[in-house]
Amino acid sequence: MKTLFNTYHSLVNHMRVLLLIFLLLLPVIGLSQTENFVGKIVDSKTKAPEPGVEVTIRNIESGKEYVVESKSGGKFTFKNTPIGKYELEVTDKDFNPKKFEFEVTETHKPNLDFNVGRKVSWMWNWGDSGDQEHYWAHFTAKILVFFYFACLILILFYSILQLSLAIAYVRNRKKKKKALENQPVYDPNNTPKVTVQLPMFNELYVADRIIETIAAFDYPTDKLQIQVLDDSTDETTELIAKKVAEVAATGINIQHIHRTDRTGYKAGALDDAMDQVEGEFIAIFDADFIPNPDWLQKTMPHFNDEKIGVVQTRWGHINKKYSILTELQAFGLNGHFAIEQGGRNASGHFINFNGTGGVWRKTCIEEAGGWEHDTLTEDLDLSYRAQLKGWKFRFLEHVIAPAELPITMSALKSQQHRWMKGGAECFIKMWKRIATTKGVKLGDRIHGLSHLFNSSVFIFILLLCLLTLPILHIKDSFADLNNVLQYGAVFLISTLFLSFYYWHSYQDKEGNLFITFFRFLFRFVMFLIVSMGLALNNSVAVMEGYLGIKSSFVRTPKFNVNKKSEFKGNKYDKKRLSILNIGEGFLFLLFGYTTINRAIYGDLGMVPFHLMLTLGYGLVFFYSIAEIRASNKVR
């Protein structure tokens, strides 16, 4: 009995202790009250719900963390969470960190609806290193941003140089007006003998026209020699022989020089004929030109200075109104002839003979080393060799040599390929001479090097366009780089500089400034669009030039048509689907998708640029495909 009593007494004591402990802990238990609260995550731009996002809350006092993941509709719930002060953070790797503080009390259950931070693109969701998220992706993104800005800077540098030429051109207007009033006078009795060379290769459609045009020159017959330099391999040779015989029968000194070996192409033909040249001066015309009868009367008096080695005239455009394609070509060429040639000439910088529509002093050609055919632009090459020897060139903007513009996309791309590749080849060949030749002014060196390097701008344009695609993902993924990329808008000033350049070369100005400006604006924008569309074709040509990849001289097909109703086809304008056509079609789809995607997403910053690229590559691609289909139907 005593034992039982002791056991009961001990049990009562334990219960008292437990009751005391419970009473002591009651306030603590009250403080540890838990609550449930909910939230919702939506995309900050599209406002669409974001499911599957990892969210962490951390008790600021205890440091304890609670992690949940948003479900469908972007909703998430924290259950049985102790009241207190917390820090919420989006800890999901796929999003940039986003933090804010809140408090849970007995009377306040927060609703944590918020816009999620910038999402890390799938393109950059890799390469974690240590505690730093996306280390290698961020490093790669920095490199791409560097090249992106490098392209922008190089394009800006190009536009600044073009702007400087435009300013020089505008400043020289008053001097030019005075110079026109004091033109050297043509004296038929004291004018020198001139040889006119007409290099041709399979020019069936225009050969007789150019021969008749030159034979009609108003110049003393005894001081005129015509050389038809014929490398043709088809019936053009017979056509030329017949026409030359007709002209010779009228008493004009004309020779038909036919080569069966096309070594050196156009440059080779010009060089081979040098030992048969009778004149002190050599005028050169491609087969698609139609110079006026008084052309020699207007050019020859400008050789009154014995240091003048070349007189170059401006190209006119006999079929400018044929299509929007020819109008845009005229727009671009007018910029070259008015501003580039005129601006450089006004500033005393080097200019170039344009391969046709100009006159050479024979001695200048010989002293410069003669025609060389290691580049596709023998005219540009010889021009710089001559000027580095001290010869001066003169550009006559007021004297026009009308010519035919390519009327098909394939012909235009062929011409652009030759010009771009030849320019790159000349840069490789001549840059050291320009940089090191004694007696050349610094300004002439800078403008000379930039002139030969000009074709490379298409590489920068193409790279810039392609880089904008990962740049869109970079700015969505990395807040620090997005802040840097916003400064890219500053480089829009390049477009303003180029608009100033082309405005002052615009030839279709009317009395109504308002109408003129909007017509110019349309032409300028369309010119930029088509230039972008040609960037792939031209960039490949430039890279071939820099890499030393040799190719034959592909001459631009001539058509001898001024209206679409006159076009009956051209056997020389060969059209076939190429890898470049496929590439242009792919870029059209790529930039088109990007334009639509970013417009829907609400990120409109680059949408206008990508829309221009879409239109540019679309025009070039569909124009080419339509020509290929039409050509196949004719066959």
Secondary structure, 3 states (H helix, E strand, C coil): CHHHHHHHHHHHHHHHHHHHHHHHHHHHHHHCCEEEEEEEEEECCCCCECCCCEEEEEECCCCCEEEEECCHHHEEEEEEEECEEEEEEECCCCECCCEEEEEECCCCCCCCCEEECCECCHHHCCCCECCECCHHHHHHHHHHHHHHHHHHHHHHHHHHHHHHHHHHHHHCHHHHHHHHHCCCCCCCCCCCCEEEEEEECCCCCCHHHHHHHHHCCCCCHHHEEEEEEECCCCCHHHHHHHHHHHHHCCCCEEEEEECCCCCCHHHHHHHHCHHHCCCCEEEECCCCECCCCCHHHHHHHHHHCCCEEEEEEEEEECCHHHCHHHHHHHHHHHHHHHHHHHHHHHHCCCCCCCCCCEEEEHHHHHHCCCCCCCCCCHHHHHHHHHHHCCCEEEEEEEEEEEECCCCCHHHHHHHHHHHHHHHHHHHHHHHHHHHHCCCCCHHHHHHHHHHHHHHHHHHHHHHHHHHHHHHHHHHHHCHHHHHHHHHHHHHHHHHHHHHHHHHCCCCCCCCCHHHHHHHHHHHHHHHHHHHHHCHHHHHHHHHHHHHCCCCCCCCCCCCCCCCHHHCCCCCCCCCCCCHHHHHHHHHHHHHHHHHHHHHHHCCCCCHHHHHHHHHHHHHHHHHHHHHHHHHHHHC
